[in-house]
Amino acid sequence: MLENAPEKLSPLLKLEQVSLWAKLKAPSPKNMMGYPILQNISWEIFPGDRTILAGKSGSGKTSLLRLLNRLEDPSSGKIYLNNQEYPGIPIVELRQQVVLVAQEPKLLGMTVRESLAYPLLLRNISQGEIEERIGYWRERLKIPQTWMGMTELQLSLGQQQLVALVRALVTRPKILLLDQPISALDPVETSWLLERIIEGISDLCPDVKTAVLMVTYQINIFQEFSNRLLHLEQGQIVTNLASSQVEWDALKTSLITAAEEW
């Protein structure tokens, strides 16, 4: 497991003084900008990073993922992917490399098989390779063949989350953004699943070294698979450390306290 990114590596993704402001429906002379969601975020993601993004509700975690997937653009600052500034990258191309798995997945009325194949069809990947990629992850994560013809109406939330996760994995992204993607699973299922995913990414894409950024409240489980922690409070980074340097018990206590106050 990586603890610190080697100096010789260039970052996959880089943020420089990135801020995001929520616009007011009716701005006043005293407040034309709105209110800050993220403030002066500077940070880098390196190949192979496994980063936990922690913070209480409203701290800006999901907003940060939306910026990285370019569902939103920053109010100020710059974001780079492989040293290329975001506005210069076609949005479809960017989202093929930086893939977001939301907490509430949607299969868009498709069957599971259709949903898994859809992003690969958009990339003009051959039918044979599509079947190979789907088969690899279906077997690794023990997804029953009987699911393939089902729609989201026939699946539980946990099953839908698992399908959405596989749909991202089959695309072999450079950066995988996970917004509490398996919150509906119990801790034993989550731990097993994470281990299989991390192993699978490493085995399948040794040259890509996919980086994973995970928003989660299940710190006990995810810390085992992480090499870095990014902790947000009120839209600002308060901690950016290698996992070995984090006081995990203190972090968990602070998050529990914040949740109770919230």
C-alpha positions in Angstrom: 0.0 0.0 0.0 1.3 3.4 -0.8 2.0 5.8 2.0 3.3 8.8 0.2 3.4 9.3 -3.6 6.9 9.0 -5.0 8.4 12.4 -5.9 9.2 11.3 -9.4 5.5 10.7 -10.2 3.4 13.6 -11.7 -0.1 14.0 -10.2 -3.0 12.6 -12.1 -5.1 15.5 -10.9 -4.2 18.8 -9.3 -6.3 21.6 -7.7 -4.9 25.1 -7.3 -6.8 27.5 -4.9 -10.2 26.1 -6.0 -13.3 27.7 -4.5 -17.0 27.1 -5.2 -19.7 29.6 -4.2 -23.4 29.0 -4.1 -25.3 31.6 -6.1 -28.2 33.4 -4.4 -31.5 33.4 -6.1 -31.9 37.1 -5.2 -28.4 38.6 -4.6 -28.3 41.9 -2.6 -25.8 44.8 -2.8 -24.3 43.4 0.4 -24.0 39.9 -0.9 -23.5 39.5 -4.6 -21.4 36.3 -4.5 -23.6 34.1 -2.3 -22.0 31.8 0.2 -18.9 29.6 0.1 -19.2 25.8 -0.4 -15.5 25.2 -0.9 -12.7 27.6 -0.2 -9.1 27.7 -1.5 -8.7 23.9 -2.1 -5.2 23.0 -3.2 -4.5 19.3 -3.4 -3.1 16.5 -5.7 -4.1 13.0 -6.6 -1.3 10.6 -7.6 -1.6 7.3 -9.5 -2.7 4.5 -7.2 -3.8 6.7 -4.4 -6.6 5.4 -2.2 -8.0 8.5 -0.5 -10.7 8.8 2.1 -12.6 12.1 1.9 -14.1 12.7 5.3 -16.2 15.4 7.0 -19.5 16.1 8.5 -22.7 16.7 6.5 -22.4 20.0 4.6 -18.6 20.2 4.7 -18.4 20.1 0.9 -17.4 16.5 0.1 -20.0 15.8 -2.6 -19.5 19.3 -4.1 -15.8 18.5 -4.4 -16.6 15.2 -6.3 -18.9 17.1 -8.6 -16.1 19.6 -9.4 -13.7 16.7 -10.2 -16.3 15.1 -12.5 -17.2 18.5 -13.9 -20.8 18.4 -13.0 -20.0 21.9 -11.7 -17.2 24.4 -12.5 -15.2 26.2 -9.8 -16.0 29.8 -9.0 -12.3 30.4 -8.9 -9.0 28.5 -9.1 -7.9 25.8 -11.5 -8.1 22.0 -11.9 -5.7 20.0 -14.0 -5.9 16.4 -15.3 -2.5 15.1 -16.5 -1.3 18.7 -16.5 -4.1 19.8 -18.8 -6.5 22.4 -17.5 -10.1 21.2 -17.2 -11.7 23.7 -19.6 -9.4 22.5 -22.4 -10.6 18.8 -22.1 -13.8 17.8 -23.9 -16.2 17.0 -21.1 -17.0 13.5 -22.5 -13.3 12.6 -22.6 -12.8 13.9 -19.1 -15.7 11.9 -17.7 -14.3 8.8 -19.3 -11.2 9.2 -17.2 -12.7 10.6 -14.0 -15.8 8.5 -13.2 -18.2 9.3 -10.4 -20.4 6.7 -8.6 -23.2 8.5 -6.8 -24.8 7.4 -3.5 -28.2 7.0 -5.2 -27.5 5.0 -8.4 -29.7 5.1 -11.5 -29.9 2.3 -14.1 -32.0 4.6 -16.4 -34.7 2.0 -17.0 -32.2 -0.5 -18.4 -31.6 -4.1 -17.4 -28.4 -4.7 -15.4 -26.6 -6.1 -18.5 -27.7 -3.1 -20.6 -26.6 -0.7 -17.9 -23.1 -2.3 -17.6 -22.6 -2.4 -21.3 -23.8 1.2 -22.0 -20.7 3.2 -21.1 -18.6 0.8 -23.1 -20.8 1.0 -26.2 -20.3 4.8 -26.1 -16.6 4.2 -26.3 -17.1 2.0 -29.4 -15.6 -1.1 -27.6 -16.2 -4.4 -29.3 -19.0 -6.7 -28.1 -16.4 -9.4 -27.3 -14.4 -7.1 -25.0 -17.6 -5.8 -23.4 -18.6 -9.3 -22.5 -15.1 -10.0 -21.2 -15.0 -6.9 -19.0 -18.5 -7.5 -17.6 -17.7 -11.2 -17.0 -14.5 -10.3 -15.1 -16.2 -8.1 -12.6 -19.3 -10.2 -12.3 -17.3 -13.2 -11.4 -14.9 -11.3 -9.1 -17.7 -9.6 -7.1 -20.0 -12.7 -7.3 -22.9 -11.0 -9.0 -25.5 -13.7 -9.9 -26.2 -14.3 -13.6 -29.9 -13.9 -12.7 -29.4 -10.2 -12.1 -28.4 -9.5 -15.7 -32.0 -9.3 -16.9 -33.4 -7.4 -14.0 -34.2 -3.7 -13.8 -33.6 -1.3 -10.8 -37.3 -1.9 -9.8 -36.3 -5.5 -9.1 -33.1 -4.8 -7.1 -32.6 -3.6 -3.6 -30.7 -0.3 -3.0 -27.5 -2.3 -2.1 -27.8 -4.3 -5.3 -28.3 -1.2 -7.3 -25.2 0.4 -5.7 -23.2 -2.7 -6.6 -24.3 -2.6 -10.2 -23.5 1.1 -10.4 -20.0 0.4 -9.0 -19.4 -2.3 -11.6 -20.6 0.0 -14.3 -17.8 2.4 -13.4 -15.2 -0.4 -12.9 -15.7 -1.8 -16.4 -14.7 1.5 -18.0 -11.2 1.3 -16.3 -11.1 4.9 -15.2 -7.9 6.7 -14.2 -9.7 8.2 -11.2 -12.7 6.6 -9.5 -14.8 8.9 -7.3 -17.1 7.1 -4.8 -19.8 9.0 -3.0 -20.8 6.6 -0.3 -21.4 4.0 -3.0 -22.0 1.0 -0.9 -23.6 2.6 2.2 -26.6 0.1 2.0 -24.3 -2.9 2.5 -23.5 -4.2 6.0 -19.8 -3.9 7.3 -18.8 -7.5 6.5 -20.1 -7.2 2.9 -18.5 -3.8 2.5 -15.0 -5.0 3.7 -15.1 -8.1 1.4 -16.2 -6.0 -1.5 -13.6 -3.3 -1.1 -10.8 -5.9 -0.9 -12.0 -7.6 -4.1 -12.3 -4.2 -5.9 -8.8 -3.0 -4.9 -7.3 -6.4 -5.8 -9.2 -6.4 -9.1 -8.1 -3.0 -10.1 -4.5 -3.8 -9.4 -4.6 -7.1 -11.3 -6.6 -5.9 -14.3 -4.9 -2.5 -14.8 -1.4 -2.6 -13.5 -0.3 0.1 -16.0 -3.2 2.5 -15.3 -2.8 2.6 -11.5 -6.3 3.8 -10.9 -6.7 6.3 -8.1 -9.7 6.0 -5.8 -11.3 8.9 -3.8 -14.0 7.6 -1.4 -16.5 9.7 0.6 -17.6 7.6 3.5 -18.7 7.6 7.1 -17.6 4.0 7.5 -14.1 5.0 8.6 -13.4 1.7 10.4 -13.7 -0.2 7.1 -12.3 2.2 4.6 -9.2 3.2 6.6 -7.8 -0.3 6.0 -7.8 0.2 2.3 -6.6 3.8 2.2 -3.2 5.4 2.0 -4.3 9.0 2.5 -7.0 11.1 4.4 -8.5 14.4 3.2 -10.7 15.9 5.9 -13.0 18.8 5.1 -14.6 21.3 7.5 -16.8 24.1 6.3 -15.4 23.7 2.8 -11.8 23.8 3.7 -9.1 21.2 4.0 -8.1 20.7 7.7 -6.2 17.5 7.2 -4.3 16.0 4.3 -2.1 13.2 5.6 -0.8 9.8 4.8 -2.9 7.1 6.6 0.0 6.2 8.9 0.1 9.7 10.2 -3.7 10.0 11.0 -5.1 9.8 14.5 -8.0 7.7 13.4 -9.7 7.4 16.8 -9.7 11.2 17.2 -11.1 11.6 13.7 -14.0 9.2 14.3 -14.8 10.9 17.6 -14.9 14.3 16.0 -17.2 13.1 13.2 -19.5 11.4 15.7 -19.7 14.6 17.7 -20.3 16.7 14.6 -23.1 14.3 13.5 -24.8 14.6 16.9 -24.6 18.4 16.9 -25.9 18.5 13.3 
